[in-house]
């Protein structure tokens, strides 16, 4: 952990004193919130995994992921909106979180998101040779009724 003061936007984090300041005024934040914010700042805009955040916020403890979600929500509320209107903390689905630098283009935040699906095995190939057909039970019963009616008309 770095023990020096860290500035971002209108904030200064002083981990040695356990303080977060906004324009020189103290922002109410608990010990875990400070630890999570410091971890996000240490990543310098990079993604911090949920596991790493839980280790930083609850060292040596086993906690449920919902605890992290609650602390991140409280941290977002304490920080408020960035000058550009976005939240300071971006969620990277199924991976973790990252601190968004103010003034960063939206494409920069999107570039950090994973580009592959969580489970490639859920993707099935579609064969162009396989004709499309309606397999609903209603369609098959209607079709067989029509066939019976058509064949009866020919008799």
N, C-alpha and C positions, 0 to 999 in steps of 0.2 A: 504494500500500500504506500502511496505517495503521501507525504505529510505536508506538502507545500500548498499554498493557497492556489486555487484554480478558478479562473474567470471564464464565464461563457455568457454571452448576451448581457443582460443587466444584472447577472448574478455573480457572486463570489462564494465559492465553497472553501471553508477553512476546516479541514478534517481534524487538525490538531486540537482545535477548540470546540469541535462538534457544532459548527455554525454554518448556516446558509444565509447569505445576505442578498437582498434585492435593493439596489440603490442605497446601500448602507444600512438598511433596516433588516432586522432579523426575521427570517421566515420560519414558522413553526414546522419542524420536521423531526421525526423520531430517529433513534439510533439506526434502525434498519433502513429507513428511507435515505439517510445520509450515506450508509454503506452501499446501497444500490446505486445512488447517484454517483458516488465516487467510482464504482466499477464501470458505469457507463462512460464517465469522463476518461477513465484510463484507456478505454477502447478507442478513443479519438475518432468517434463517428462510426466505428465498426460495430458489427453485430456482437452482442454478448449473449451467450446461450443461457437458457433458463437454469440449467444445472449450475453454471458458474455464478449466476446471480443468487441462487439459493445458497450456495456455499459462502458467498460474501455476506449475505444478509443474516444467515443462520449458521455460522460456523460450527461444525461438529454436531449439528442437529439434523434429524430427518424430519422434513416437513412436507406437507402436501403442496402441490403447485398453486392451489387456490390462495395460499398465503402470499405467494409472490404476486399474484394478480391483484390482490387487495392492496398490497404495498405500492405497486406501480400505479394503481388508480389514485391512491392518496398522494403520491409524488407528483403525478400529472396535475392534480387539483391544486397542490401547493405552488407549482411552477406557473400555472396559468398558461395562456397562449403565448407563443413566440411572437416577435414583432411582425412576422409575415402572416400571422393568424393561425398557423398550424400548431399542433401539440409539439412539445419539446421531445417527447419520447414516442418513437414509432415502434409498432409491433411488427415483427417479422414472423408471420404465421408458422406455427409448429417448430420454430427455431429459438426465438428469443426476442430481444429488444435492442434498439440502438438510439443514441442521443442524436437528434437531428440538429445540425448546425443552422442557425438563423441565416436566411438569405440563400440557402442551398436550393438549387433548382429541383423541381419535383422529380425530374428524371434521375437525379442523383440518388434520391431515396428509393426509387423504383429499381435502380440498378443493384441495390443491396438485397433485394428479395430473391429467394430461390427461384430458378427458372425451370426446374424439373418437378414433376408431381411427387408427392410423398411416397406413393407406391406405384411403380411402373407396372406391376403385375395386374393392376386393375384395368389396364388398357388392352383391348382386344383388337386384333387386326380385322379390317373389313375387306372382304373379298369382292372385287368388282364382278366376279363370275357368279356370285350368289344373287339370284333375283329376290327382290323385295316381295314379301307376302304378308298378308294380314293374318296374325295368329290368335286374334282374340276369340273367345268362345262365342260371342254374339255373331261375329262374321261367319264362322264356320256353320253355325246352326241356321243362319239366314240363307247361306249358300246352299246347304243341303236341302232346305225347304224349297228353294227355288228350283233345284234340280228335280225334286219329286214332282213339283207342280208342272214343270216343263215336260217331264217324261210322261205324266198323266195326260197332258194335252195332246201328246203325239199318239196316244193309244186309241 
